[in-house]
Amino acid sequence: MYSAQDNLQALGNPGFETIALVWLERRLDPTQLREQVAVLTTRHPVLKSRLVRDWKGTISWQDDPELQVTVREETLTEASEEAIQRAGETILSRPRDLFREPGLSFHLLHLPDGSDVLMMLLNHSLVDERSARLILQELNHLLTGDPLPEPGEPHDLIESHRQRFSRRIRWTAFKKALPDYIQDRWAKRARWPRQMPRTPQRQKLQNVQLRLLSRRLNEEESALLLAYSRKVTRFPSTSMTLLGGVFQAFADTLHYPHADDLFRTGVGVEVGRQTADNFHPQNGSSVLRVHLSRNEVHNRKRRVELLVERLHGVLREKRDLGILESNSIFYWCYPLVRRVTSQMIRWAFSFWYAYFAVPRDYSETFGGVPVRMATYYCAAWSPSGLTMLITQFRDQLQFLVTYVENVVPAADAQAFLDRTVEELLAAAREEADGPD
């Protein structure tokens, strides 16, 4: 995953960052928070590690006793979600040197109404969203004094997943995944009309600023969409149902569409099993490509069926395993890995997409303090310049767009967000009013 971080910063982007956010009803004791963060990083030394490169060029995370995971405090002048988002933009837009600082940090924002916001900034090359959930769960229990199991022994989820399959199956999966890498460079993906120059040296942006836009649905609208997701696929497949509407909104927002363009994005897939009892922070995920053509986008029911079918198809072919196998095969040739990742970042997707659900473990209280709201913020980068993140918190859905101000016009990003919600609610109402 570091190759993604490396490529992003080479293009002038801040990095592959995510923020997990918990908005509390009242103040959290900063001294206690720092103490328990220190306990947390002692339980899991990888959280205070930095990247090192050996004489062969191989990159790995190494625990550094001199490093500390910081808890930075800041006082905001407004007690609003907009003010919190502006702070999140600043944090996400700051580049980090992971060879000098850890991939994890905390930010405690004090709001004038007496509430606090805890932001956990983490780099995707260190941990994935599943690890982020478990890190916050452990910190929650540490703050309340709840007993925790002994830390899980260090283990490699990806390697364990690979070893479940024979060499023949892994090789077959690798061959089936190869077309994805070819299409990353040559697929006619739908994209924003304002694109960066093709030459990497000229493609680098300066002073990148990420911007966040959000819209939270009320309980009635959220219930309508979640019921729609269950109905149109006959089983819970919220992510793909919502993605169909996102593709439609993207098609409607583009100013210069082409008939043969593919609407294409990546969907993260977790591998292996990791629970609170055997938790070891790490990145244990793969990325699968899913797409729709322009004609397929406009059929509300059919587009969901196609997305589910295509996602399950690539899973049946074990393309996720094939991507992991390719990473293993070329692990010792970092220049090649970096080049392939560069193609994926620059050419593969129309936009980036993710769907996260806030776990029940800390959706009600965190550190003994009632939770007002919890969500995630994530990065976007050139040249696509756009990410759609949908989160579910207490059965309510939030749509959040992150965009690169230097690449995507603010009016287009807002139109994309508004059109997504509009399209999905219209589709849900149409399904609810139609025959079963």
N, C-alpha and C positions, 0 to 999 in steps of 0.2 A: 504493500500500500504506500510505502514511502515514495515510490516512483510517481504516484499521482501528486503528492505534495511537492516533489521536486519539479515536476513539469508545470504545475500551477504557478509556483513562484518564479520559474524561468519566464513565464508569460506576463509577469507583473502582478499576479493575483496574490492575495494575502496567504491563502492556504486552504487545506481540506478540513475546515473547522465546523464544529457543531456546539450549540449552547443548549443545555438542559436547564430549564428555568422553573423555580418555585416561588410564587408570590404569597407571602405570609400575612396573616391578619395583624400581627404585631411584631415587635422587635425580636430578633434572635441575638443571643449573647455572643458578641464577636470573639471574646476570649475563649469561651467554651468551644465555639466553632473551630478556632485555630487548634485547640488542644485535640479535638476529635479528628480533625483532618490529619494531624500528625500521627494519631493512632491508626487511622485508615491507611496511610501510606507506609506505616511500619508493617501492617498486616500484608500489604501488597507493594513490595518495593518497586515493582515495575512502574508504578504510578509516578515515581520520582526519578525515573531514568531518563537518559538522553541518548541520542543516536551517536554511534561510533562507526567508523569505517576502518576495516583492517587493511593490511598490506595488499590483499587481493582485490580490494574494492568492495567487499561484501559489507552490507550495512545491517546493523542490529541494534536493539535497545540494550543499554547497559546501566545497571543501577549505579548511581553516583551519590555516596554518602553526604557530599557537600551540597547537593541540590535540595531545595525545599519547595513543596507545593504551596504557593502563596494564596493568601486570602486578602484581596484588595478591597478596601472600603471606599465608598463614594456616596455623597449626599446629593439627591436630586431635588430640583426646585418645584417639581410637579408630582402629584400622586395620580398618574394616569398611565394607561397602557401605552399611549403614544410616547410618553417620556421614557418609559422602560425600553421601548423599541429603539428609540434614538440612542440610548446607552448601549443596547445590543449591537447596533450598527457600528459604533465606535470600536467595541471589543472585537467583533468579527473582522473588521477592516485592518486591524493591526497585524502586520507580518510577524511571524515568530521563527526564530532560529532554533530548530529542535536538536541541533548539535550542542547547544549551550543551555537550553532551558527545557524543563519537562513538558510533556504533551498534555498536561492537565493543570488547570488553575481555577480558583474560585473568586467570584466577585460578589460582595455584599453591598447592595444598594439600599440606602436609607431614604424613605419617602417622607414628605412633610406631614402626612396624616398618621404617622406612627407605625406604619407597616414597613416590612422589609422584603426585598427581593433577593433571592440567592440564585446566582448564575454559575453553572459549572461549565467552563470552556474546555472542550477536549478535541484533540486532533484525531481524525479518522485513521491515520496511519498507526496510532497506538491502540485505540479501542473502537469497537463498533457500538451501535445504539443499544444492543442487548447488554453489553458491559456497563454502559452508562446507567441503565436502569438499576442494575445490581449494585453499582457504586453508590448511587443515591439511597438505595434501600439500606445498605450497610451503614452509611452515614446517619441516616434517620434513626436506626436502632442504637448507634453509638451515642447520639445526642440525648436519647431518652433513657439510656442506661440498660437497655434490653440485652440479654445474653446473645452472643453470636457463636456460630459453630467455628471450629478451628479453620483457619484459612485453607482453601484448597491447594493441593500440590500443583506447582507449575506443570502445565500440560498444553499441548498444541492441538487445538480443536481441528484445525485444517488437516494436519498430518494424521490425526486419529481418524478423521473422516475418510481420507484417501486410503488408509490401510484397511478399511472395511471392504474394499473392492480389490479384485484380482488385477494383476498387471494388464491382462487382456482387456478387461472392462474399462480400465483407466485410459488405455491407449485408444480404444474405440471412441470413448467420450471425447478425448482430445481431438481426434480427427473430425468429429461432428461439430466441435466448437470452432474449428479453424475458419469456416466461412464467416463467422462473426467478426473476426479480426480483419478479413478482407473487406467486408461491407463497411467496417468502421471508416475506411479510407474512401470508398467509392460510392457508398449509398447516397442517393439523392434525397437527403433528409430535408424536410421543411425547416426553414430557419428565418431568423429576423433579417430584414433587408440590409441593415447596417452591419457589415461584417468586417473583421479585422483583416489586414493584408496577409497574404499567405506566407510571406517570408518571416521566419521566427524572429529574426533580429528586429524587424519593423513591427512585428505583431505585439511586442511587449508594451503593456499599458503602464502609465505613470500615475502615481497617487490614486490608486483604485479606491473607490468608495462604494461600499455595499449599502443598499437601502432595503428596508422592510416595509411591507404592506400587509395588513391582516384584516380578516373579517370573521367574526365569531357568530355562528348561528344560534338562535334561541333553542330551547328544548323541543319545541314543537317541530321546527324545521329539521333539527338533527334527528329526531325520531322518525320523521317522514323519510329522510335520506337513508337511514340505517335499515328501515323496513323495506325500502326500495331495493337496497343492496341484497338483502336476503331473498327477496321475491324473484328478481330477474335471473338469479343464478341458481336458485333452489338450494343454496347453502351459503353461509356467511363468506362473502368475498368482497369486503368493503373496498379494499385497495383498488382492484381492477374495475369495479363499478364506477368509482369516482374518477379513475384515470380516463375512462371513456369520455366523461364530461370535460375533463381537462384538455384532452385532444381536440374536442369540438370547439372549445373556447379559444384554443391556440389557432385553429384554422380560421375562426371568425376574426381574430385580432390581426393576423398577418395582412400587410398592405399589398404585397406582390406575390400571391400564391402561384404555384405551378401545378398543373394537373397531375404530373407523375411523381410529385414529391411524397416521401413517406414521413409520417409523423412517428418519431422514434424516440424512445427513452430507455433508461435502465432501471431495473427493479432489484433492490438488494434482497438476497436470500441467505438466511442464516444456516450454517452447517453445524452438525453435532448437537449435543445437549449440554447445557450448563445451567445449574440451579444454584441457589444460595448455599447449598451444602458443599458444592465442589467448585465454587467460584474462583476463577483466576482471570484477572482482566487481560483482554487480548482482542484482536480483530479476527473474528471467525465468520467471515461472510464472503459471498461471491456476488457478482452482478450479472443479471440476465437481460438481454435485449428484447423488448416487445415493441410492436409497431402496428399502425393502421394506415391504409391508403386513404387518399382524400375521399373516395367514394364510400369507403367503409365507415368513415367518421360520422356521417350524417344519419345513419340508421341507428337509432338509440338502443334498441334491444339487441340488434345483431352485433354492434360494436363491443358490447360487454361479453357476449358469447365468444366472439373472436379473441378478445384479450385473454379471457380465462382459458380458452382452448390452446392458444399459442403459448401462454405461460406454462400450462401443464404439459404441452408438447415438448418444450425444451427441457422441462424437468424429467419427463419420461426418457428423453434421449441422454439425460445426465450431462447436459452442457455445462451446468454449474460445476460438476466434477471435472469436466474437460478444461474449464478455465483454470481451476485450481491445479490440475495436472500440468498445464502449460507453464504456470508460475513456478512449479517445482522443477520442471525440465530446464527452464531458462534462468533459474535462480542464480546460477554462477556467472551469468552473462548480463550484468546490469545494463550496459549500454543498449542491448537489444530490448530488454524489458522496458527501459525508459522510452525507447522509440515507439514501441507498440502502445504504451500507455499514452504517449503524446498524441498518437492518432486517435485514440478513443476520446480523449478530452477535447480535441479540436474539431473532430469531424463526425463523431458517432451519433450524437443525440441532438434532437431539436431543443430539449430542455432537460433538466434533471428533476426527478420526482421521488417523493418518499411519503409513506404513511406510517405514523407512529401512534401508539396508544399509551397514555400515561397510566402506569400500573396502580392498582388499588392500594398498594402498600403505603404510598405516601400521597394519595390524592385527597385524603381527608385531613390528616395532620402530619406535620414534619417537625421533628424535634420537640414534640408536644405542643406546637403552635398550630392553630387551624389554618388550612390552606385556602387561599382565595382563588388561586388559579395556578395551573401548571401547564407548561407547553415546551416546545423546542423552537430554536431558531437555527437556521443552517446557512451555509455559504452558497454563493453563486460565483461563476467565473466566466471570463471570456474564453472562446468567442461566442458561445451560446448566450451567456450573460443572464440566465434566468433559471430559478429553481421554484418548484411548487411543492410545498410541504403541507400535508394535511394531518392534523393531530386530533385525537379523541380524548376528551377529559370529562369524566363524570357524564358520559353519554351525550356530551356536546361536542360538536365538530368545529374546528377552527381551520380556516384556509389562510396560509401565509405564503406570500411571494417574496423571495429575495431576488434582487436584480442588481446588476452592475451599472451604476449610474453613467459610466463612460460609454456604455454599449447600448443599453435599452432605454428609450425615452420613458420618463416617468408616466406620461399619459398612456402609453401602450401597456406598461406593467399594471396600472390601475384598471385599464379596460380588460386585460386578461383575467385579473382577479374577479372583477364584477361579472364578467361573462361566464366564468366557470360556475360561480354560485347560481347565477340565473339559469343556466342550461341544466344543471343538475336538479334544481328544485322543479323546473318545468318537466323534466323527464320523470321525476318521482310522482308529481301530481298526475301526469298523464297515465302512468302505470296504476296509480291508486284508483283513478276514475274509470279505467277500462275494465273489460271482463277478466276474470281470474284465469 
